[in-house]
Amino acid sequence: YGMPLDVHKVVATQEQASTTCEIVDARMDYLDSAGKLHSLAYRKYASACSQGG
């Protein structure tokens, strides 16, 4: 993504539900080293891809 991330702790991750292997929207909520909450939206392979879907 070309930007440095200051991730101290991941609070939550979410991804679009899918039963097939495809690219889905995902989000990671995290705290930086100062304790500020951030949210990062990105695209990834669905979890079904690693489960043989």
PDB file of N, CA, C and O in Angstrom, chain B, residues numbered from 101:
ATOM      1  N   TYR B 101       0.819  -1.201   0.000  1.00  0.00           N
ATOM      2  CA  TYR B 101       0.000   0.000   0.000  1.00  0.00           C
ATOM      3  C   TYR B 101       0.859   1.260   0.000  1.00  0.00           C
ATOM      4  O   TYR B 101       0.340   2.359  -0.197  1.00  0.00           O
ATOM      5  N   GLY B 102       2.132   1.121   0.212  1.00  0.00           N
ATOM      6  CA  GLY B 102       3.029   2.252   0.138  1.00  0.00           C
ATOM      7  C   GLY B 102       2.985   3.186   1.325  1.00  0.00           C
ATOM      8  O   GLY B 102       3.515   4.294   1.251  1.00  0.00           O
ATOM      9  N   MET B 103       2.365   2.769   2.423  1.00  0.00           N
ATOM     10  CA  MET B 103       2.333   3.633   3.596  1.00  0.00           C
ATOM     11  C   MET B 103       2.806   2.838   4.806  1.00  0.00           C
ATOM     12  O   MET B 103       2.432   1.678   4.976  1.00  0.00           O
ATOM     13  N   PRO B 104       3.627   3.462   5.645  1.00  0.00           N
ATOM     14  CA  PRO B 104       4.060   2.748   6.843  1.00  0.00           C
ATOM     15  C   PRO B 104       2.915   2.647   7.848  1.00  0.00           C
ATOM     16  O   PRO B 104       2.174   3.609   8.052  1.00  0.00           O
ATOM     17  N   LEU B 105       2.776   1.501   8.463  1.00  0.00           N
ATOM     18  CA  LEU B 105       1.725   1.302   9.460  1.00  0.00           C
ATOM     19  C   LEU B 105       2.361   1.158  10.837  1.00  0.00           C
ATOM     20  O   LEU B 105       3.328   0.417  11.014  1.00  0.00           O
ATOM     21  N   ASP B 106       1.813   1.865  11.795  1.00  0.00           N
ATOM     22  CA  ASP B 106       2.256   1.780  13.184  1.00  0.00           C
ATOM     23  C   ASP B 106       1.221   0.946  13.928  1.00  0.00           C
ATOM     24  O   ASP B 106       0.342   1.490  14.597  1.00  0.00           O
ATOM     25  N   VAL B 107       1.326  -0.373  13.811  1.00  0.00           N
ATOM     26  CA  VAL B 107       0.353  -1.275  14.424  1.00  0.00           C
ATOM     27  C   VAL B 107       0.935  -1.808  15.730  1.00  0.00           C
ATOM     28  O   VAL B 107       1.881  -2.596  15.730  1.00  0.00           O
ATOM     29  N   HIS B 108       0.358  -1.369  16.826  1.00  0.00           N
ATOM     30  CA  HIS B 108       0.787  -1.869  18.134  1.00  0.00           C
ATOM     31  C   HIS B 108      -0.041  -3.092  18.524  1.00  0.00           C
ATOM     32  O   HIS B 108       0.490  -4.060  19.068  1.00  0.00           O
ATOM     33  N   LYS B 109      -1.368  -3.041  18.240  1.00  0.00           N
ATOM     34  CA  LYS B 109      -2.257  -4.160  18.580  1.00  0.00           C
ATOM     35  C   LYS B 109      -3.426  -4.207  17.607  1.00  0.00           C
ATOM     36  O   LYS B 109      -4.082  -3.191  17.374  1.00  0.00           O
ATOM     37  N   VAL B 110      -3.691  -5.377  17.039  1.00  0.00           N
ATOM     38  CA  VAL B 110      -4.863  -5.571  16.181  1.00  0.00           C
ATOM     39  C   VAL B 110      -6.065  -5.791  17.089  1.00  0.00           C
ATOM     40  O   VAL B 110      -6.057  -6.672  17.949  1.00  0.00           O
ATOM     41  N   VAL B 111      -7.104  -4.975  16.886  1.00  0.00           N
ATOM     42  CA  VAL B 111      -8.312  -5.050  17.707  1.00  0.00           C
ATOM     43  C   VAL B 111      -9.325  -6.003  17.078  1.00  0.00           C
ATOM     44  O   VAL B 111      -9.955  -6.795  17.779  1.00  0.00           O
ATOM     45  N   ALA B 112      -9.482  -5.925  15.742  1.00  0.00           N
ATOM     46  CA  ALA B 112     -10.463  -6.769  15.057  1.00  0.00           C
ATOM     47  C   ALA B 112     -10.127  -6.863  13.580  1.00  0.00           C
ATOM     48  O   ALA B 112      -9.515  -5.958  13.012  1.00  0.00           O
ATOM     49  N   THR B 113     -10.532  -7.965  12.961  1.00  0.00           N
ATOM     50  CA  THR B 113     -10.458  -8.109  11.512  1.00  0.00           C
ATOM     51  C   THR B 113     -11.807  -8.611  11.029  1.00  0.00           C
ATOM     52  O   THR B 113     -12.481  -9.381  11.715  1.00  0.00           O
ATOM     53  N   GLN B 114     -12.186  -8.173   9.859  1.00  0.00           N
ATOM     54  CA  GLN B 114     -13.451  -8.595   9.247  1.00  0.00           C
ATOM     55  C   GLN B 114     -13.211  -8.803   7.766  1.00  0.00           C
ATOM     56  O   GLN B 114     -12.352  -8.152   7.170  1.00  0.00           O
ATOM     57  N   GLU B 115     -13.971  -9.711   7.173  1.00  0.00           N
ATOM     58  CA  GLU B 115     -13.934  -9.853   5.725  1.00  0.00           C
ATOM     59  C   GLU B 115     -15.320 -10.192   5.211  1.00  0.00           C
ATOM     60  O   GLU B 115     -16.150 -10.752   5.928  1.00  0.00           O
ATOM     61  N   GLN B 116     -15.549  -9.845   3.965  1.00  0.00           N
ATOM     62  CA  GLN B 116     -16.811 -10.130   3.295  1.00  0.00           C
ATOM     63  C   GLN B 116     -16.998 -11.644   3.260  1.00  0.00           C
ATOM     64  O   GLN B 116     -16.064 -12.374   2.929  1.00  0.00           O
ATOM     65  N   ALA B 117     -18.183 -12.117   3.594  1.00  0.00           N
ATOM     66  CA  ALA B 117     -18.466 -13.558   3.601  1.00  0.00           C
ATOM     67  C   ALA B 117     -18.429 -14.119   2.182  1.00  0.00           C
ATOM     68  O   ALA B 117     -18.955 -13.513   1.249  1.00  0.00           O
ATOM     69  N   SER B 118     -17.801 -15.282   2.034  1.00  0.00           N
ATOM     70  CA  SER B 118     -17.738 -15.943   0.738  1.00  0.00           C
ATOM     71  C   SER B 118     -17.481 -17.431   0.948  1.00  0.00           C
ATOM     72  O   SER B 118     -16.664 -17.814   1.786  1.00  0.00           O
ATOM     73  N   THR B 119     -18.178 -18.262   0.187  1.00  0.00           N
ATOM     74  CA  THR B 119     -17.958 -19.709   0.273  1.00  0.00           C
ATOM     75  C   THR B 119     -17.074 -20.200  -0.867  1.00  0.00           C
ATOM     76  O   THR B 119     -16.758 -21.387  -0.941  1.00  0.00           O
ATOM     77  N   THR B 120     -16.675 -19.292  -1.753  1.00  0.00           N
ATOM     78  CA  THR B 120     -15.805 -19.653  -2.867  1.00  0.00           C
ATOM     79  C   THR B 120     -14.495 -18.878  -2.766  1.00  0.00           C
ATOM     80  O   THR B 120     -14.401 -17.882  -2.048  1.00  0.00           O
ATOM     81  N   CYS B 121     -13.496 -19.347  -3.489  1.00  0.00           N
ATOM     82  CA  CYS B 121     -12.192 -18.689  -3.501  1.00  0.00           C
ATOM     83  C   CYS B 121     -12.259 -17.498  -4.453  1.00  0.00           C
ATOM     84  O   CYS B 121     -12.302 -17.665  -5.671  1.00  0.00           O
ATOM     85  N   GLU B 122     -12.268 -16.300  -3.883  1.00  0.00           N
ATOM     86  CA  GLU B 122     -12.342 -15.069  -4.664  1.00  0.00           C
ATOM     87  C   GLU B 122     -11.731 -13.931  -3.857  1.00  0.00           C
ATOM     88  O   GLU B 122     -11.412 -14.105  -2.680  1.00  0.00           O
ATOM     89  N   ILE B 123     -11.568 -12.781  -4.472  1.00  0.00           N
ATOM     90  CA  ILE B 123     -11.069 -11.592  -3.792  1.00  0.00           C
ATOM     91  C   ILE B 123     -12.246 -10.918  -3.087  1.00  0.00           C
ATOM     92  O   ILE B 123     -13.300 -10.711  -3.688  1.00  0.00           O
ATOM     93  N   VAL B 124     -12.057 -10.575  -1.799  1.00  0.00           N
ATOM     94  CA  VAL B 124     -13.124  -9.958  -1.008  1.00  0.00           C
ATOM     95  C   VAL B 124     -12.608  -8.694  -0.329  1.00  0.00           C
ATOM     96  O   VAL B 124     -11.401  -8.487  -0.211  1.00  0.00           O
ATOM     97  N   ASP B 125     -13.536  -7.858   0.113  1.00  0.00           N
ATOM     98  CA  ASP B 125     -13.193  -6.673   0.893  1.00  0.00           C
ATOM     99  C   ASP B 125     -12.945  -7.095   2.338  1.00  0.00           C
ATOM    100  O   ASP B 125     -13.635  -7.965   2.869  1.00  0.00           O
ATOM    101  N   ALA B 126     -11.957  -6.469   2.963  1.00  0.00           N
ATOM    102  CA  ALA B 126     -11.633  -6.783   4.353  1.00  0.00           C
ATOM    103  C   ALA B 126     -11.287  -5.494   5.088  1.00  0.00           C
ATOM    104  O   ALA B 126     -11.023  -4.459   4.476  1.00  0.00           O
ATOM    105  N   ARG B 127     -11.295  -5.584   6.421  1.00  0.00           N
ATOM    106  CA  ARG B 127     -10.958  -4.422   7.247  1.00  0.00           C
ATOM    107  C   ARG B 127     -10.212  -4.885   8.491  1.00  0.00           C
ATOM    108  O   ARG B 127     -10.531  -5.920   9.076  1.00  0.00           O
ATOM    109  N   MET B 128      -9.219  -4.104   8.882  1.00  0.00           N
ATOM    110  CA  MET B 128      -8.489  -4.361  10.119  1.00  0.00           C
ATOM    111  C   MET B 128      -8.573  -3.113  10.985  1.00  0.00           C
ATOM    112  O   MET B 128      -8.220  -2.019  10.544  1.00  0.00           O
ATOM    113  N   ASP B 129      -9.038  -3.279  12.213  1.00  0.00           N
ATOM    114  CA  ASP B 129      -9.055  -2.196  13.195  1.00  0.00           C
ATOM    115  C   ASP B 129      -7.877  -2.433  14.127  1.00  0.00           C
ATOM    116  O   ASP B 129      -7.679  -3.544  14.617  1.00  0.00           O
ATOM    117  N   TYR B 130      -7.094  -1.382  14.373  1.00  0.00           N
ATOM    118  CA  TYR B 130      -5.902  -1.558  15.193  1.00  0.00           C
ATOM    119  C   TYR B 130      -5.585  -0.307  15.999  1.00  0.00           C
ATOM    120  O   TYR B 130      -6.049   0.790  15.686  1.00  0.00           O
ATOM    121  N   LEU B 131      -4.787  -0.497  17.042  1.00  0.00           N
ATOM    122  CA  LEU B 131      -4.292   0.604  17.854  1.00  0.00           C
ATOM    123  C   LEU B 131      -2.849   0.872  17.460  1.00  0.00           C
ATOM    124  O   LEU B 131      -2.066  -0.059  17.270  1.00  0.00           O
ATOM    125  N   ASP B 132      -2.496   2.160  17.335  1.00  0.00           N
ATOM    126  CA  ASP B 132      -1.102   2.500  17.070  1.00  0.00           C
ATOM    127  C   ASP B 132      -0.337   2.592  18.389  1.00  0.00           C
ATOM    128  O   ASP B 132      -0.909   2.351  19.452  1.00  0.00           O
ATOM    129  N   SER B 133       0.941   2.936  18.331  1.00  0.00           N
ATOM    130  CA  SER B 133       1.767   2.959  19.542  1.00  0.00           C
ATOM    131  C   SER B 133       1.339   4.036  20.531  1.00  0.00           C
ATOM    132  O   SER B 133       1.728   3.993  21.698  1.00  0.00           O
ATOM    133  N   ALA B 134       0.533   5.013  20.073  1.00  0.00           N
ATOM    134  CA  ALA B 134       0.010   6.055  20.966  1.00  0.00           C
ATOM    135  C   ALA B 134      -1.371   5.692  21.514  1.00  0.00           C
ATOM    136  O   ALA B 134      -1.945   6.455  22.290  1.00  0.00           O
ATOM    137  N   GLY B 135      -1.911   4.533  21.117  1.00  0.00           N
ATOM    138  CA  GLY B 135      -3.220   4.099  21.590  1.00  0.00           C
ATOM    139  C   GLY B 135      -4.385   4.614  20.767  1.00  0.00           C
ATOM    140  O   GLY B 135      -5.540   4.443  21.157  1.00  0.00           O
ATOM    141  N   LYS B 136      -4.101   5.243  19.629  1.00  0.00           N
ATOM    142  CA  LYS B 136      -5.158   5.770  18.758  1.00  0.00           C
ATOM    143  C   LYS B 136      -5.694   4.649  17.863  1.00  0.00           C
ATOM    144  O   LYS B 136      -4.924   3.870  17.303  1.00  0.00           O
ATOM    145  N   LEU B 137      -7.025   4.578  17.735  1.00  0.00           N
ATOM    146  CA  LEU B 137      -7.676   3.549  16.928  1.00  0.00           C
ATOM    147  C   LEU B 137      -7.683   3.947  15.456  1.00  0.00           C
ATOM    148  O   LEU B 137      -8.016   5.081  15.113  1.00  0.00           O
ATOM    149  N   HIS B 138      -7.312   3.007  14.593  1.00  0.00           N
ATOM    150  CA  HIS B 138      -7.318   3.210  13.143  1.00  0.00           C
ATOM    151  C   HIS B 138      -8.058   2.051  12.495  1.00  0.00           C
ATOM    152  O   HIS B 138      -8.209   0.984  13.090  1.00  0.00           O
ATOM    153  N   SER B 139      -8.517   2.273  11.266  1.00  0.00           N
ATOM    154  CA  SER B 139      -9.175   1.234  10.499  1.00  0.00           C
ATOM    155  C   SER B 139      -8.576   1.231   9.096  1.00  0.00           C
ATOM    156  O   SER B 139      -8.456   2.283   8.468  1.00  0.00           O
ATOM    157  N   LEU B 140      -8.204   0.060   8.608  1.00  0.00           N
ATOM    158  CA  LEU B 140      -7.587  -0.077   7.295  1.00  0.00           C
ATOM    159  C   LEU B 140      -8.444  -1.001   6.438  1.00  0.00           C
ATOM    160  O   LEU B 140      -8.670  -2.156   6.799  1.00  0.00           O
ATOM    161  N   ALA B 141      -8.918  -0.496   5.311  1.00  0.00           N
ATOM    162  CA  ALA B 141      -9.692  -1.303   4.368  1.00  0.00           C
ATOM    163  C   ALA B 141      -8.742  -1.816   3.291  1.00  0.00           C
ATOM    164  O   ALA B 141      -7.875  -1.084   2.815  1.00  0.00           O
ATOM    165  N   TYR B 142      -8.915  -3.085   2.912  1.00  0.00           N
ATOM    166  CA  TYR B 142      -8.048  -3.681   1.900  1.00  0.00           C
ATOM    167  C   TYR B 142      -8.778  -4.834   1.222  1.00  0.00           C
ATOM    168  O   TYR B 142      -9.871  -5.213   1.641  1.00  0.00           O
ATOM    169  N   ARG B 143      -8.176  -5.388   0.177  1.00  0.00           N
ATOM    170  CA  ARG B 143      -8.744  -6.527  -0.550  1.00  0.00           C
ATOM    171  C   ARG B 143      -7.837  -7.727  -0.318  1.00  0.00           C
ATOM    172  O   ARG B 143      -6.618  -7.584  -0.229  1.00  0.00           O
ATOM    173  N   LYS B 144      -8.440  -8.917  -0.219  1.00  0.00           N
ATOM    174  CA  LYS B 144      -7.670 -10.125   0.046  1.00  0.00           C
ATOM    175  C   LYS B 144      -8.389 -11.341  -0.523  1.00  0.00           C
ATOM    176  O   LYS B 144      -9.561 -11.272  -0.895  1.00  0.00           O
ATOM    177  N   TYR B 145      -7.663 -12.458  -0.584  1.00  0.00           N
ATOM    178  CA  TYR B 145      -8.320 -13.706  -0.937  1.00  0.00           C
ATOM    179  C   TYR B 145      -9.222 -14.130   0.218  1.00  0.00           C
ATOM    180  O   TYR B 145      -8.844 -13.992   1.382  1.00  0.00           O
ATOM    181  N   ALA B 146     -10.393 -14.638  -0.089  1.00  0.00           N
ATOM    182  CA  ALA B 146     -11.339 -15.103   0.928  1.00  0.00           C
ATOM    183  C   ALA B 146     -10.742 -16.261   1.721  1.00  0.00           C
ATOM    184  O   ALA B 146      -9.880 -16.986   1.225  1.00  0.00           O
ATOM    185  N   SER B 147     -11.202 -16.424   2.937  1.00  0.00           N
ATOM    186  CA  SER B 147     -10.745 -17.538   3.780  1.00  0.00           C
ATOM    187  C   SER B 147     -11.025 -18.881   3.120  1.00  0.00           C
ATOM    188  O   SER B 147     -10.311 -19.854   3.363  1.00  0.00           O
ATOM    189  N   ALA B 148     -12.053 -18.939   2.292  1.00  0.00           N
ATOM    190  CA  ALA B 148     -12.400 -20.184   1.596  1.00  0.00           C
ATOM    191  C   ALA B 148     -11.256 -20.665   0.700  1.00  0.00           C
ATOM    192  O   ALA B 148     -11.169 -21.857   0.407  1.00  0.00           O
ATOM    193  N   CYS B 149     -10.386 -19.768   0.265  1.00  0.00           N
ATOM    194  CA  CYS B 149      -9.263 -20.154  -0.599  1.00  0.00           C
ATOM    195  C   CYS B 149      -8.297 -21.082   0.130  1.00  0.00           C
ATOM    196  O   CYS B 149      -7.746 -22.003  -0.472  1.00  0.00           O
ATOM    197  N   SER B 150      -8.092 -20.844   1.414  1.00  0.00           N
ATOM    198  CA  SER B 150      -7.174 -21.689   2.181  1.00  0.00           C
ATOM    199  C   SER B 150      -7.859 -22.950   2.698  1.00  0.00           C
ATOM    200  O   SER B 150      -7.218 -23.817   3.291  1.00  0.00           O
ATOM    201  N   GLN B 151      -9.164 -23.044   2.468  1.00  0.00           N
ATOM    202  CA  GLN B 151      -9.930 -24.207   2.921  1.00  0.00           C
ATOM    203  C   GLN B 151     -10.368 -25.069   1.744  1.00  0.00           C
ATOM    204  O   GLN B 151     -11.262 -25.905   1.878  1.00  0.00           O
ATOM    205  N   GLY B 152      -9.740 -24.865   0.594  1.00  0.00           N
ATOM    206  CA  GLY B 152     -10.045 -25.674  -0.574  1.00  0.00           C
ATOM    207  C   GLY B 152     -11.285 -25.254  -1.333  1.00  0.00           C
ATOM    208  O   GLY B 152     -11.798 -26.023  -2.146  1.00  0.00           O
ATOM    209  N   GLY B 153     -11.790 -24.020  -1.081  1.00  0.00           N
ATOM    210  CA  GLY B 153     -13.005 -23.544  -1.728  1.00  0.00           C
ATOM    211  C   GLY B 153     -12.703 -22.995  -3.030  1.00  0.00           C
ATOM    212  O   GLY B 153     -13.605 -22.541  -3.734  1.00  0.00           O
TER     213      GLY B 153
END
